[in-house]
Amino acid sequence: MAVGVQIDVVSGTLAQYDEVVERMGYLPGGLPAPNVLFHWVTPIENGFRVVDVWESREAFDQFAREKMVPLFEEVGVRVPSEITYFEVHNYLSGGRWRR
């Protein structure tokens, strides 16, 4: 079952987020990590917020444990600061229709 994940990273910067994304090999506007159905990030008052839809909670937990947390720690950000999970009833993706 798809799961929504909101991570509020307090005391982190968008520059640190960008560095982690670059180290993972992802490009702005490009494809996300495997098992991610949707991803976006925005600044908040004291850091930044990441909102994703993942294929499953287990897929997110594995990615966070093996990739996300270690890389954020390398750039000096303690993750997760606050994490919230949501059940996803439906989602729409940005794929383009072909005829």
N, C-alpha and C positions, 0 to 999 in steps of 0.2 A: 504494500500500500504506500502511495506517495505521502511524503511528509514535508511540511514547511518548516524551515529552520530560520530563526532570527537570532543573529549574534550581535550584541552591542559591545563593541570593543572600546572600553573607556581608557583614556590616556594613550591611545594609539593614534597615528596620523594616517592620512590617505597616502602620503609618500611611503610609509612603511607597508601599507597594504599593497601599493603598486610594486614595491620591491619583491614582496612575497609572490605576487602573481607572476612577475617576470621570472623569478627563480623556478617557478613551477612550469614555465614554458608556455603560458597562456597569453594571448594577444587581446587587446581591447576590441570588443565586438566579435571576437572569435568564439570558437567552441569552448564550452566549459569542461570541467573534469568529467571523467566517465561517471555515469549514474546521476549526474546533475541534469535536471530538466529545465531549470531556469535559475539565473543568478543576477543580482544587482547589488550595488553598494552606494551609500550616501553618507555625507558628513552628518554628525549629530553634535550637540553642544560640547560634549567633552570627549569626542573621539569619532568613531564611525560605526555604521550599521551595515551588516551584510544580511541579505534576505535571499534564501535559496528554496527551491523545491527539489527534493531528492527522490529517487525511486523508492528508497526505504530508509528507515532510521539506522539500520545496521550498516548500510552503505556510507551514510554520513559519518557515523561513529568511527568506522574503519579509516576513512579518509582523514578525519580530524586527528585521530591518534597517530597515524603513520606519516602524514604529510603536513597538514595545516599547522598543528600546534608546534612541532619542532621548528618549522621555518619561521613562524612568528616569534618564537623564543630567540632564534638566531638574530633577528633584527631588533630585539629588545622589547617585544610586546608580550604581555602575559595574556594568554587566551585559554579558555573563554572568560570574558568578564561577566557577561550575562547571556544566557542562551535560553531560548524559548522554542518549543516544538508545537506544531499545529497539525491537526489532521487535515488533509487536502481532499475536498469533495470532487473538485474538477480543476483543471488548469488548461490554459491555451498557450501554445508555443508560437514562436515567431517564424516558423518555417514558411516558405513560399509555396504556393500552389503551382503545380505544373499541369498543363493540359496535353 
